[in-house]
Amino acid sequence: MNVLLIDDDPGIRKLLSRELGRRGLSVTTAASGDEGLELLDRQAFSVAVCDVKMKGIDGLEVLRRIKERDPDTTEVIMLTGHGTIETAIEAMKTGAYHYLTKPVKVAELAALVSSAAERAQIRRDNVLLRREVNSQRLRTPEGRPVGPNGPSLVLGESKAWKQVWNVVGKVGPTDSTVLVLGKSGTGKEMVAREIHHISARATRPFVAVNCASVSASLLESELFGHEAGAFTGAKARHPGAFERADGGTLFLDEIGELPESLQATLLGALERRRFRRLGGREEIAVDVRVVSATHRDVRADVNTGRFRLDLFYRLAVVTLEVPPLRARPDDIELLAEHFLQELGWQRPQDVLTPPVLEALRRHHWPGNVR
C-alpha cells in the first residue's frame, strides 16, 4: 500500500513516516504541495495524507488538484493544526476522505489510511464499469441518468425535479454526507437510494434505519449492534446498521428525531469511523457513507439546542431539498402512468383523460407521492 505524506514540517514527516512504516505501510514524503503533486504525476498512491496549512500551495488546493485529475485513484486525508468547522466542511465538500486535527494519534491515522486504501480499491474496481456504462448508455430515453446497476428509478421531468436531480448527479459520485430535506412522502428515501445507485458504492449494501420508529435504547442497538448479554433479552450478538452497511451507504431517515442522548455517540462514530457495540469492548472500524433525511427544520432545532451543531455539519456537507408534489405539477401525469402500470393497467392513457389530468394537477396532494 503506497502512501504519500505531504507536510512542510520535517518533524511531522519523520515521525509519521516512521510510525506508519512500522505498521507495514510504504510511505513517500513531500515537503510541499508542489513536490507532492509532482510525485503524484510520476507514481500512483492509494492514499495521500496532506497538511492543510503549508507555504506555497496549501493542502486544500492540493486536494482540489488531486480530485480534478482523477477522483477515483487517490483518497486524501487532511491534517490540520488549526481545525475549524469551515475548513472541515470545505475539505469534505472537495472530496477528502477524512480529516484529523493535530496532534495526530498515529493509531487512528493508520486505521484511517487502511480504510481509505480499501475505499480507493473499491473505486478502482468500479471505475471501469462506470465508464463502460456511461459510454454506452449515459441516459435512458426519458433522460434519466444511468448508474452501475442500471437506469435511475426516480420519476420526474419538471424543472423543480430536474434541479433536484442535478444536485444528485453531482453529489452521487462523491463520498460527501448528504442531508435530504422535504415533507413526508416527497420521496426522500428514493433520492437517497439514487445517490447510492450512481455512486462507487452501488454494488455494496444500502441500509436504511428510521430514527423515529424505535426508542432511544433500541435505536442505539439498531445503529451500533450489541453483544450477547448486553441487556435483558440480548441472547446473541447482533450486528448494527453501521456494520451491515460497511463499504456501502447508511441511510438515516428522520434524523431530526434522533434522541439527544444518541447525538454525541453518532457524532463520534462519524468522526472516528469507529464504534463499539453495546456491551462490547472492541472498537469496530467501518467505511460507510451516511445519507440522512428529515421533514423537520433542523436548522431551527440547532438554534434551540435540540440538535447538535457539530453533528449537523457532519451530516450536512451537502443539503438537498425535495419539493412537494404540488410544486411539480408537470410530473403528475408521468407518475400517474407509472403507478397505473404497476397496478396492471396496460393502457393508462384510456384512464388519464384530459379532465382527469386537470383534476390531478389541481389537487393539493397533502400526502405527496406516498
C-alpha positions in Angstrom: 0.0 0.0 0.0 1.6 3.2 -1.2 1.0 6.3 1.0 2.1 9.9 0.1 2.7 12.2 3.2 2.7 15.9 2.3 3.7 18.2 5.2 6.1 21.1 5.4 7.1 20.3 9.0 10.1 17.9 8.8 9.5 16.7 12.3 5.9 15.6 11.5 7.1 14.0 8.2 9.8 12.0 10.1 7.5 10.9 12.9 4.5 9.9 10.8 6.6 8.2 8.1 8.4 6.1 10.7 5.3 5.1 12.6 3.3 4.3 9.5 6.2 2.4 8.2 6.3 0.3 11.3 2.7 -0.7 10.5 3.7 -2.1 7.2 2.8 0.9 5.0 5.1 2.2 2.2 5.4 5.9 2.8 6.8 8.5 0.5 7.2 12.1 1.8 6.9 15.5 0.2 7.9 18.8 1.9 5.4 21.0 -0.1 2.3 20.8 -2.1 4.2 21.3 -5.4 6.5 18.4 -4.6 3.6 16.2 -3.6 1.8 16.9 -6.9 5.0 16.2 -8.9 5.2 12.8 -7.1 1.6 12.1 -7.9 2.3 12.8 -11.6 5.0 10.1 -11.6 3.6 7.5 -9.2 0.3 6.0 -8.2 -0.6 6.4 -4.5 -3.7 4.8 -2.8 -3.8 7.4 -0.1 -2.4 10.9 0.3 -2.1 12.4 3.8 -1.8 16.2 3.5 -1.4 19.1 5.9 -3.8 22.0 5.3 -1.5 24.9 6.2 1.6 24.9 4.1 3.7 27.5 2.3 3.0 27.9 -1.3 0.2 25.6 -2.4 -1.9 24.8 0.7 -3.5 21.4 1.4 -7.0 22.3 0.2 -5.5 23.3 -3.2 -3.6 20.1 -3.3 -6.8 18.2 -2.6 -8.7 20.1 -5.3 -6.0 19.3 -7.9 -5.9 15.6 -7.0 -9.7 15.3 -7.3 -9.6 17.3 -10.6 -7.0 15.0 -12.1 -8.5 11.7 -11.2 -11.1 11.5 -8.3 -11.1 7.7 -8.3 -7.4 6.9 -7.8 -6.2 8.5 -4.6 -8.1 9.1 -1.3 -7.0 12.1 0.7 -6.8 12.5 4.4 -6.3 16.1 5.6 -4.3 17.1 8.7 -4.8 20.5 10.4 -3.4 22.2 13.5 -6.0 24.9 13.2 -9.2 22.8 13.0 -12.3 24.8 12.2 -15.7 23.6 11.1 -15.4 25.7 8.0 -12.2 24.1 7.0 -13.6 20.6 7.6 -16.7 21.3 5.6 -14.7 22.7 2.7 -12.3 19.7 2.7 -15.2 17.2 2.8 -17.1 19.1 0.0 -13.9 19.0 -2.1 -13.7 15.2 -1.7 -11.5 14.5 1.3 -11.9 11.0 2.7 -11.5 12.3 6.3 -9.6 15.0 8.3 -7.7 14.9 11.6 -6.7 17.6 14.0 -3.1 17.8 15.2 -1.5 16.4 17.3 -2.4 13.2 15.4 -2.9 9.9 17.1 -0.8 7.5 14.9 -3.0 4.5 15.6 -6.1 6.5 14.4 -4.3 7.7 11.3 -3.1 4.2 10.5 -6.6 2.9 10.7 -7.9 5.7 8.5 -5.2 5.1 6.0 -6.1 1.4 5.8 -9.8 2.0 5.4 -9.1 4.8 2.8 -6.9 2.4 0.8 -9.7 -0.1 0.8 -12.0 2.6 -0.4 -9.6 3.6 -3.2 -9.5 -0.1 -4.3 -13.3 -0.2 -4.4 -13.3 3.0 -6.6 -10.7 1.4 -8.9 -12.7 -1.8 -9.2 -15.8 0.2 -10.2 -14.4 3.0 -12.4 -14.0 0.8 -15.5 -17.6 -0.4 -15.1 -18.9 3.1 -14.6 -17.1 4.4 -17.7 -18.3 1.5 -19.8 -21.9 2.1 -18.7 -21.7 5.9 -19.2 -20.1 5.5 -22.6 -22.8 3.0 -23.8 -25.9 4.4 -22.2 -25.4 7.6 -20.3 -29.1 8.3 -20.1 -32.3 6.4 -20.6 -34.6 7.5 -23.4 -36.5 9.6 -20.8 -33.3 11.4 -20.0 -32.7 9.9 -16.5 -29.1 9.1 -15.6 -27.8 5.6 -15.6 -25.6 4.2 -12.8 -23.5 1.0 -12.4 -26.7 -1.0 -11.6 -28.8 0.3 -14.4 -31.2 3.2 -15.1 -32.5 5.6 -12.4 -35.8 4.7 -10.8 -36.7 8.3 -9.8 -39.5 9.7 -12.0 -39.7 13.4 -12.8 -39.4 15.8 -15.8 -40.4 19.1 -14.2 -38.0 21.9 -13.7 -38.2 21.5 -9.9 -37.3 17.8 -10.1 -34.5 18.4 -12.6 -32.9 20.8 -10.2 -33.0 18.0 -7.5 -31.5 15.5 -10.0 -28.8 18.0 -11.0 -27.6 18.0 -7.4 -28.0 14.2 -7.1 -25.9 13.7 -10.2 -23.1 15.9 -8.8 -23.0 14.6 -5.3 -23.7 10.9 -6.0 -20.2 10.0 -7.3 -18.6 11.8 -4.3 -18.3 10.5 -0.8 -19.8 13.6 0.9 -22.5 13.2 3.5 -25.9 14.4 2.3 -28.9 15.7 4.2 -32.1 15.4 2.3 -34.9 17.7 3.4 -38.6 17.6 2.5 -42.1 16.9 3.6 -43.3 13.4 4.3 -44.0 11.4 1.2 -41.9 13.5 -1.2 -39.5 10.6 -1.9 -36.5 11.4 0.3 -35.6 7.7 0.7 -35.9 7.2 -3.1 -33.5 10.1 -3.6 -31.1 8.6 -1.1 -31.2 5.3 -2.9 -30.4 7.1 -6.2 -27.4 8.8 -4.6 -26.2 5.3 -3.6 -27.2 3.9 -7.0 -24.9 6.2 -9.0 -22.0 6.1 -6.6 -18.9 3.9 -6.5 -20.6 2.1 -3.6 -23.5 1.0 -5.7 -22.5 -2.7 -5.5 -22.3 -2.6 -1.7 -25.1 -2.6 0.8 -27.7 0.2 1.2 -29.0 0.0 4.8 -31.9 2.2 6.0 -32.8 3.0 9.6 -35.8 5.1 10.7 -34.7 7.1 13.7 -38.3 7.8 14.7 -39.5 4.3 14.7 -38.0 2.9 17.9 -37.0 4.0 21.4 -33.6 5.6 22.1 -32.3 2.4 23.7 -33.4 0.2 20.9 -32.1 2.7 18.3 -28.6 2.6 19.7 -28.6 -1.2 19.3 -30.0 -0.9 15.8 -27.3 1.5 14.8 -24.3 0.0 16.6 -25.3 -3.5 17.4 -24.9 -5.3 20.7 -23.1 -8.2 22.3 -24.9 -11.2 23.9 -26.0 -10.2 27.4 -25.7 -6.5 26.8 -29.2 -6.0 28.1 -32.2 -8.1 29.1 -33.3 -10.2 26.1 -30.0 -9.8 24.2 -29.4 -13.6 23.8 -27.0 -13.3 20.9 -24.6 -10.9 19.2 -26.4 -8.5 16.8 -24.5 -6.5 14.2 -25.8 -3.0 13.9 -26.6 -0.9 10.8 -23.1 0.6 10.6 -21.6 -2.9 10.4 -24.2 -4.1 7.8 -23.6 -1.0 5.7 -19.8 -1.4 5.7 -18.4 -0.4 2.3 -21.8 1.0 1.3 -24.4 3.6 2.3 -26.2 4.1 5.6 -29.5 6.0 5.2 -30.7 7.6 8.5 -34.3 8.5 7.9 -36.0 11.1 10.2 -32.6 12.1 11.6 -34.3 15.1 13.1 -35.9 12.8 15.6 -32.6 11.4 16.9 -32.6 11.5 20.7 -30.2 14.0 22.2 -28.7 11.1 24.2 -27.5 9.4 21.0 -26.3 12.5 19.1 -22.8 12.5 20.7 -22.5 8.8 20.1 -23.4 9.2 16.4 -21.0 12.1 16.0 -18.2 10.1 17.5 -18.8 7.3 15.0 -18.8 9.7 12.1 -15.7 11.5 13.2 -13.6 8.4 14.0 -15.2 5.9 11.7 -15.1 3.5 14.6 -17.6 2.5 17.3 -18.3 -0.2 19.9 -21.3 -2.5 20.1 -23.5 -2.1 23.2 -21.8 -4.2 25.8 -18.7 -4.6 23.7 -15.0 -3.6 24.3 -13.7 -4.0 20.8 -13.6 -1.0 18.5 -15.0 -1.8 15.1 -13.7 0.2 12.1 -16.2 0.8 9.2 -16.2 2.6 5.8 -19.7 4.0 5.5 -21.2 6.9 3.6 -24.1 8.5 5.5 -27.1 10.0 3.8 -29.8 11.3 6.2 -33.2 12.8 5.8 -35.8 14.7 7.8 -39.1 16.6 7.5 -38.1 18.8 10.4 -36.4 22.3 10.2 -33.1 21.0 11.6 -31.5 24.5 11.5 -34.2 25.7 13.8 -33.6 22.7 16.1 -29.9 23.6 16.1 -30.7 27.2 17.1 -32.8 26.0 20.0 -30.2 23.5 21.1 -32.3 20.4 20.3 -29.9 19.2 17.7 -26.1 19.4 17.9 -24.4 22.0 15.6 -21.3 19.8 15.1 -23.4 16.8 14.2 -25.5 18.9 11.8 -22.3 20.0 10.0 -21.1 16.4 9.8 -24.3 15.2 8.3 -25.0 18.2 6.0 -21.8 18.6 3.9 -24.4 18.8 1.1 -28.1 19.6 1.7 -30.7 18.8 -0.9 -34.4 19.8 -0.6 -37.0 17.6 -2.3 -40.1 19.8 -3.4 -43.6 18.7 -2.5 -45.7 17.2 -5.3 -47.8 20.4 -5.6 -44.7 22.2 -6.6 -44.1 19.9 -9.6 -47.4 19.5 -11.4 -45.7 18.7 -14.6 -44.6 15.3 -13.1 -48.1 14.2 -12.1 -49.0 12.6 -15.5 -45.7 10.7 -15.6 -46.2 9.5 -12.0 -49.8 8.5 -12.6 -48.9 6.5 -15.7 -46.2 4.7 -13.7 -48.4 3.7 -10.8 -51.2 2.6 -13.2 -48.8 0.4 -15.0 -47.6 -1.0 -11.7 -51.2 -1.9 -10.9 -51.6 -3.8 -14.1 -53.2 -1.2 -16.4 -51.8 -1.8 -19.9 -53.3 1.4 -21.4 -53.2 4.2 -18.8 -53.9 6.8 -21.4 -57.5 5.4 -21.5 -57.9 6.4 -17.9 -55.9 9.6 -17.8 -58.3 11.7 -19.9 -57.7 15.5 -20.0 -60.4 16.2 -17.4 -58.8 13.6 -15.0 -55.3 15.0 -15.5 -56.6 18.5 -14.9 -58.2 17.4 -11.6 -55.0 15.7 -10.6 -52.9 18.8 -11.3 -55.2 21.0 -9.3 -55.2 18.7 -6.3 -53.2 19.8 -3.2 -51.6 16.4 -2.6 -51.0 16.7 1.1 -49.5 13.2 1.2 -47.2 13.9 -1.8 -46.1 10.8 -3.7 -46.6 8.3 -0.9 
